[in-house]
């Protein structure tokens, strides 16, 4: 029997064995000093989530959160995978300091949806993407129950395969609404009657599977970019540009963060089944390299664009999900303007710093917070800077004690000692810290280790790290204020991930970094 899987990751035994590798310099207890998790609804798990006979707990709503919209300081709306939208009131009263989740009230706003996997407030309505359409839900008579369900976009193919998820919407800086479509996996039987006939390379997919779509202000839905496998996360950066996350699998070496723009192809070759359809932005693909190192594949496949950030498998999570921009201007700590990326398998959140080099995005990922009660699927920031975290692990196991739920992550006001930014330079990298460093330790090249690697672009599942090389740090130059260190590194390579371990760094008071590792995806060396 095939279980209903939301996200493809490797087996649960690997999860347990590998879950700590990215977090070796900090425990969840240490992280709690700076970012505290407050549970709003986290029921105890009644069964292992990969059980084919899985069912929700008997108490209350199966709050398998698949979308979050913050409506006010005291109210959030959540979509759940069962196909409903609920309004939760009193969420601000759950502080973890005496008030309990019993103070939250629940009111069902909408139902009869087909696995909605996103939620967005727009004007007086809520919008979600379900399997076959983007839907606007409105309450026109004031009883807080949707009485109008309006189709605002549709037209993509659905074969009936379980893996054909649809995610969104999220808004870019111009107000356009974006969505992404999962690829189908191993279609068969009646599903094959829904595929694109005579598709390029003989690929068997329904229309626009593996594509990112954009709905403009005039209501026109258009395909933008392709190559997606399981693009669960969507989000805009501070400049308003749109990104998506993808997850390791066939054609996808490891989890990644990708800049969506017209004509870009990223990973999954079977999305090219739609290349010849009217509206396609990708043309002229004649060869798909298979089993070659990624830098070589980019040379041979000019339509393919590298990710802005690779998340090395196990080291930086195993199944990337939602993308959230910290718009709090300091209300969520020292990382304003950066992106936060959910992690399903390890029930965690990672952090991403992005920069533009020669007109293209690239950057570094860092660990941020683990210890959530279940798989992190959705995130939304409240007015005070805190973050609502939506959880669900049905279909594939994650760390944590609950099968689903809603938690809130709050900054305690204490600033952790972290690498705030990692910037590329022509001869190395510049590290920016959240607190002044100890000059002696930060200026000692022995305080750092660095290596680089890339991946294979191949049709088989994922990729090991390949073409690895240890790098020599020739000099570490500390700024006068102690907040920056310039690392001169020999052997930089474009289109390689550069892994940093700043194990010997101390701050001015002698404290170690909360998280000492970073992974920079160096697509282009600044000139």
C-alpha positions in Angstrom: 0.0 0.0 0.0 1.3 3.4 -0.9 1.0 5.9 2.0 -0.1 9.5 1.3 3.2 11.4 1.4 3.4 15.2 1.4 7.2 15.3 1.0 9.8 12.9 -0.3 12.7 12.3 2.1 14.7 9.3 3.0 13.7 6.7 5.6 13.0 7.6 9.2 16.0 5.7 10.5 18.2 8.0 8.6 16.4 11.0 10.1 17.2 9.9 13.6 20.8 9.1 12.8 21.5 12.3 11.0 19.3 14.9 12.7 22.0 16.5 14.8 24.8 16.9 12.3 24.0 20.5 11.4 23.5 21.6 15.0 26.6 20.2 16.7 27.5 23.6 18.3 24.1 24.3 19.9 21.4 22.3 21.7 17.7 23.1 21.6 18.1 24.3 25.2 20.8 26.8 24.1 18.6 28.1 21.3 15.8 28.5 23.8 17.7 31.2 25.6 17.2 33.4 22.5 14.1 32.0 20.7 11.4 30.4 22.8 8.8 28.0 21.4 5.3 28.4 22.7 2.7 25.7 22.0 -0.8 26.7 20.9 -2.0 23.3 19.8 0.3 20.3 19.9 -1.5 17.0 20.7 0.5 14.0 21.6 1.0 11.6 18.8 -1.2 8.5 18.8 0.6 6.6 16.1 3.6 6.7 13.9 2.9 9.0 11.0 3.9 6.5 8.3 1.3 4.0 9.5 -1.0 3.3 6.5 -3.9 3.4 8.9 -2.9 6.8 10.3 -5.8 8.8 11.7 -6.0 12.1 13.6 -6.1 12.1 17.4 -9.6 11.9 19.0 -9.4 15.3 20.7 -10.5 18.4 18.8 -9.5 19.4 15.3 -6.9 17.6 13.3 -4.9 20.8 13.0 -2.5 19.7 10.2 -1.6 23.2 9.3 -1.0 23.8 5.6 -1.4 27.6 5.5 -1.4 30.5 7.9 -2.6 34.1 7.6 -2.2 36.5 10.5 -5.3 38.6 10.6 -4.7 40.6 13.8 -2.6 40.5 16.9 -5.1 38.1 18.5 -6.4 36.2 15.4 -4.9 33.9 12.8 -6.5 31.9 10.1 -5.1 28.4 9.3 -5.8 26.1 6.4 -5.6 22.4 7.3 -5.0 19.4 5.0 -8.4 18.0 5.7 -9.8 20.8 3.4 -10.9 23.4 5.9 -10.0 26.9 7.0 -10.3 27.8 10.7 -10.2 31.1 12.6 -8.3 31.0 15.8 -8.9 33.8 18.4 -6.9 34.5 21.5 -3.7 33.2 20.1 -1.8 36.1 21.6 -2.9 35.1 25.1 -0.9 31.9 24.9 2.5 33.1 26.2 3.9 30.0 27.9 3.9 32.0 31.1 0.7 30.9 32.8 -1.9 31.2 30.0 -2.8 27.9 28.3 -4.0 26.9 24.9 -7.5 26.6 26.5 -7.8 30.3 26.0 -7.9 29.9 22.2 -11.3 29.6 20.5 -11.8 27.9 17.1 -14.4 28.8 14.4 -14.6 27.1 11.0 -14.6 29.6 8.2 -14.5 27.3 5.1 -14.7 23.6 4.2 -14.9 21.2 1.2 -11.5 22.2 -0.2 -9.2 19.7 -1.8 -6.0 19.7 0.3 -5.3 23.5 0.4 -1.5 24.1 0.8 -1.3 27.8 1.4 -3.3 30.8 2.7 -3.2 34.5 2.0 -5.2 37.4 3.2 -6.1 39.9 0.6 -8.5 42.7 1.3 -11.6 41.2 3.0 -11.0 37.7 1.7 -8.7 34.6 2.1 -7.1 32.9 -0.9 -5.8 29.4 -1.1 -4.5 27.0 -3.8 -6.2 23.6 -3.8 -5.6 20.8 -6.3 -7.4 22.2 -9.3 -7.7 25.9 -8.7 -6.8 29.0 -6.8 -9.8 29.9 -4.7 -10.9 33.2 -3.1 -13.2 32.7 0.0 -15.4 35.6 1.2 -17.9 36.1 4.0 -20.5 38.5 2.7 -23.1 38.4 5.5 -20.8 38.9 8.6 -21.3 35.5 10.2 -17.6 34.6 9.8 -18.4 31.7 7.5 -17.4 31.8 3.8 -20.4 32.0 1.6 -18.6 32.8 -1.6 -16.0 30.5 -3.1 -14.6 32.1 -6.3 -12.3 30.5 -8.7 -9.6 33.1 -9.5 -7.2 30.8 -11.5 -7.2 27.3 -12.9 -6.2 25.5 -16.0 -3.2 23.3 -15.0 -3.3 19.5 -15.5 -4.3 17.0 -12.8 -4.0 13.3 -13.5 -5.2 12.1 -10.1 -1.8 11.1 -8.9 -1.4 11.7 -5.2 1.9 13.6 -5.6 0.4 16.4 -7.7 0.2 19.0 -4.9 -0.4 22.6 -5.6 1.1 25.3 -3.3 0.4 28.9 -2.7 -0.4 31.6 -3.2 2.3 34.1 -2.1 2.5 37.7 -3.3 5.6 39.3 -4.8 6.6 43.0 -4.4 4.3 44.0 -7.3 1.3 42.2 -5.8 1.3 39.3 -8.3 0.2 36.0 -6.8 2.5 33.0 -7.3 1.9 29.3 -7.0 3.9 26.1 -7.7 2.9 22.6 -8.9 4.4 19.3 -7.9 5.6 16.8 -10.4 3.7 13.6 -10.7 5.7 10.4 -9.9 5.3 7.2 -11.8 1.8 7.8 -13.4 0.0 4.7 -14.4 -3.4 3.4 -15.5 -6.2 6.0 -16.0 -3.7 8.8 -14.9 -2.0 8.3 -18.3 -5.1 9.5 -20.1 -4.5 13.0 -18.6 -0.9 13.5 -19.8 0.4 15.8 -22.5 0.4 13.9 -25.8 3.6 13.7 -27.8 5.5 15.5 -25.0 9.3 16.3 -25.4 11.6 13.4 -24.5 8.6 11.1 -24.0 8.0 12.5 -20.5 4.6 11.6 -19.1 3.1 14.5 -17.1 -0.1 16.5 -17.0 0.1 20.1 -18.1 2.4 22.5 -16.3 3.4 20.0 -13.6 6.8 21.1 -12.1 6.2 24.8 -13.1 5.9 28.0 -11.2 2.8 30.1 -12.2 2.0 33.8 -11.7 -1.4 35.5 -11.5 -1.3 39.2 -12.4 -3.6 42.0 -11.4 -5.7 41.5 -14.5 -6.4 37.9 -13.6 -4.1 36.3 -16.1 -2.4 33.1 -15.0 0.9 32.4 -16.8 3.7 29.9 -16.5 7.0 31.5 -15.5 9.7 28.9 -14.8 10.1 25.2 -14.6 12.2 22.3 -13.3 10.4 21.8 -9.9 10.0 18.5 -8.2 8.3 19.1 -4.8 8.3 23.0 -4.5 6.6 23.2 -1.1 7.9 26.7 -0.1 7.2 30.0 -1.7 8.2 33.5 -0.6 9.5 36.9 -1.6 12.7 38.6 -0.4 13.0 42.2 0.8 13.3 43.3 -2.8 10.0 41.6 -3.8 11.6 38.9 -5.9 10.0 35.5 -5.6 11.8 32.3 -4.5 10.8 28.7 -4.0 12.3 25.7 -2.2 12.7 22.2 -3.6 13.5 18.9 -2.1 16.0 16.1 -2.8 14.9 13.4 -5.2 15.3 12.4 -8.8 17.0 15.2 -10.8 17.3 17.2 -7.5 20.7 16.6 -5.8 19.7 18.1 -2.4 17.3 20.7 -1.1 17.6 24.1 -2.7 16.3 27.8 -2.7 15.7 29.1 -6.2 15.0 32.5 -7.7 11.9 32.4 -9.8 12.0 34.4 -13.1 10.8 34.0 -16.7 12.5 31.3 -18.7 14.5 29.8 -15.9 14.8 26.0 -15.6 16.1 24.5 -12.4 16.2 20.8 -11.8 13.5 18.3 -12.7 13.6 17.4 -16.4 10.1 15.9 -16.6 8.6 19.4 -16.2 9.8 19.9 -19.8 6.8 17.8 -20.9 5.1 21.2 -21.0 7.8 23.0 -23.0 5.9 23.0 -26.3 2.6 24.2 -24.8 1.3 27.7 -25.6 2.7 30.1 -23.0 5.9 28.2 -22.2 8.8 30.4 -21.4 11.4 27.7 -22.0 12.3 26.6 -25.5 15.0 24.8 -27.5 16.1 22.2 -25.0 17.8 19.5 -27.1 19.9 17.6 -24.6 19.5 16.7 -20.9 22.8 15.8 -19.4 22.6 13.0 -17.0 25.1 11.8 -14.4 27.5 14.7 -14.7 28.8 17.2 -12.1 26.5 20.2 -11.7 28.9 22.8 -13.1 29.3 20.8 -16.2 25.6 20.3 -16.5 25.0 24.1 -16.4 27.5 24.5 -19.2 25.8 21.9 -21.4 22.2 22.9 -20.5 22.0 26.7 -21.0 18.4 27.0 -19.9 19.3 25.6 -16.5 20.0 28.1 -13.7 21.8 27.2 -10.4 20.0 27.5 -7.1 20.7 30.6 -5.1 21.4 28.4 -2.2 22.0 24.6 -1.8 21.1 23.0 1.6 23.6 20.2 1.9 21.7 17.0 2.7 21.5 16.0 6.4 24.0 18.9 7.2 21.3 21.5 6.5 18.1 19.7 6.7 16.4 17.0 4.7 13.2 18.5 3.3 12.9 22.3 2.9 9.5 23.8 3.1 8.1 27.3 3.6 10.0 30.6 3.1 9.4 33.6 5.4 11.0 37.1 5.1 11.7 38.7 8.5 10.0 42.1 8.0 10.0 42.9 11.7 12.9 45.5 11.6 14.4 44.0 14.7 11.4 42.6 16.4 12.6 39.1 15.7 16.2 39.7 16.6 19.3 40.6 14.5 18.3 39.0 11.2 15.9 41.6 9.7 15.6 41.3 5.9 16.8 37.7 5.9 14.8 34.6 4.9 13.8 31.7 7.1 13.2 28.3 5.6 11.1 25.5 7.2 12.5 22.0 7.6 10.1 19.1 7.6 12.0 16.0 8.6 14.1 17.6 11.3 11.2 19.7 12.7 13.4 22.9 12.5 13.9 26.2 10.8 17.1 27.3 8.9 18.2 30.9 8.1 19.4 32.2 4.7 21.4 35.3 3.9 21.2 36.4 0.2 23.2 38.8 -1.9 23.4 39.7 -5.5 26.7 39.1 -7.3 27.0 40.1 -11.0 23.2 40.4 -11.1 22.4 37.0 -9.7 21.4 35.8 -6.2 23.6 33.6 -4.1 24.2 33.2 -0.4 24.6 31.1 2.7 22.4 29.0 4.9 22.8 28.7 8.6 21.1 26.7 11.4 18.6 28.6 13.4 16.1 26.8 15.6 15.2 23.1 16.1 12.9 21.4 18.7 9.5 22.0 17.2 6.8 19.5 18.1 6.4 18.2 14.5 7.4 18.9 10.9 7.6 22.6 10.1 5.4 23.2 6.9 4.2 26.8 7.2 5.4 30.0 8.9 3.8 33.5 9.2 5.1 36.6 11.0 3.0 38.5 13.5 3.0 42.3 14.0 5.3 42.0 17.0 7.9 40.0 15.0 7.1 36.6 16.5 6.5 33.7 14.1 3.5 31.3 13.9 4.8 27.9 12.9 2.3 25.4 11.3 3.1 21.7 11.8 2.0 18.4 10.1 3.9 15.2 9.6 1.2 12.9 8.1 2.5 10.6 5.4 6.2 10.9 6.4 7.8 10.9 9.8 9.6 13.9 11.4 11.2 14.5 14.7 9.0 15.8 17.5 6.3 14.5 19.8 3.1 15.6 17.9 1.6 14.6 14.6 0.5 18.2 13.8 -0.2 21.5 15.5 0.5 25.2 15.8 3.4 26.8 17.7 4.8 30.3 18.1 8.4 31.3 18.1 9.3 34.4 20.1 12.6 36.3 20.4 13.5 36.7 24.1 15.3 40.0 23.5 18.8 38.4 24.0 21.1 38.6 21.0 22.8 35.3 20.2 26.5 35.3 19.1 26.1 34.2 15.4 27.5 34.7 12.0 24.9 37.2 10.9 26.1 37.5 7.2 28.5 35.7 5.0 29.5 37.7 1.9 31.5 36.6 -1.1 34.7 38.5 -2.0 37.1 38.1 -5.0 39.6 36.4 -2.7 37.4 34.8 -0.1 34.5 35.8 2.2 33.6 38.4 4.7 31.9 37.3 7.9 29.6 39.7 9.8 28.8 38.9 13.4 26.0 39.8 15.7 28.4 40.7 18.6 32.1 41.9 18.6 34.5 39.0 18.3 37.6 38.3 20.4 40.4 39.7 18.2 42.9 37.0 19.0 40.7 34.0 18.2 39.0 35.6 15.2 42.4 36.6 13.7 43.8 33.1 14.0 43.3 31.1 10.7 43.3 27.9 12.8 39.9 29.0 14.2 38.3 28.1 10.8 38.0 25.2 8.5 36.6 25.4 5.0 36.0 22.9 2.2 34.0 22.9 -1.1 31.9 20.4 -3.0 29.3 20.1 -5.7 26.7 17.5 -6.8 25.8 15.3 -9.7 22.9 16.3 -11.9 21.2 12.9 -12.5 17.9 11.2 -13.0 18.5 8.9 -10.0 17.5 10.0 -6.4 19.6 12.8 -5.0 23.4 13.0 -5.1 26.3 12.6 -2.7 28.7 15.5 -2.4 31.3 15.1 -5.2 34.6 16.8 -6.2 35.2 17.7 -2.6 38.3 19.7 -1.7 39.8 21.1 1.5 40.5 24.8 1.2 43.3 26.9 2.7 42.5 30.0 4.7 45.5 32.2 4.2 44.6 35.2 6.3 41.8 36.3 8.8 41.6 40.1 9.1 39.4 41.5 11.9 37.8 44.9 11.6 38.4 47.6 14.2 34.9 47.3 15.7 35.3 43.5 15.9 32.0 42.9 14.0 33.7 41.7 10.7 36.3 39.2 9.7 37.7 39.1 6.2 38.8 35.5 5.2 41.3 35.2 2.4 40.7 31.7 0.9 42.8 29.9 -1.7 40.9 27.7 -4.2 37.5 29.3 -4.6 35.3 27.5 -7.2 32.2 28.8 -9.0 29.1 26.7 -8.8 30.4 24.9 -5.7 29.1 25.0 -2.1 31.7 26.3 0.3 31.3 24.9 3.8 32.6 26.9 6.8 33.2 25.7 10.3 34.2 28.6 12.6 34.8 26.4 15.5 37.5 28.5 17.2 35.8 31.9 17.2 34.9 33.6 20.5 33.2 36.8 21.2 34.7 39.5 23.4 33.4 37.8 26.5 34.9 34.4 25.5 31.6 32.7 24.3 31.5 30.4 21.4 29.2 30.8 18.4 25.7 29.5 19.0 26.0 27.8 15.5 29.4 27.6 14.0 28.6 26.2 10.5 27.6 28.0 7.4 27.2 26.8 3.7 27.8 29.4 1.0 26.7 28.6 -2.6 29.2 30.4 -4.7 27.7 30.7 -8.1 29.8 33.6 -9.2 33.0 35.0 -7.7 32.8 38.8 -7.5 35.1 40.6 -9.9 
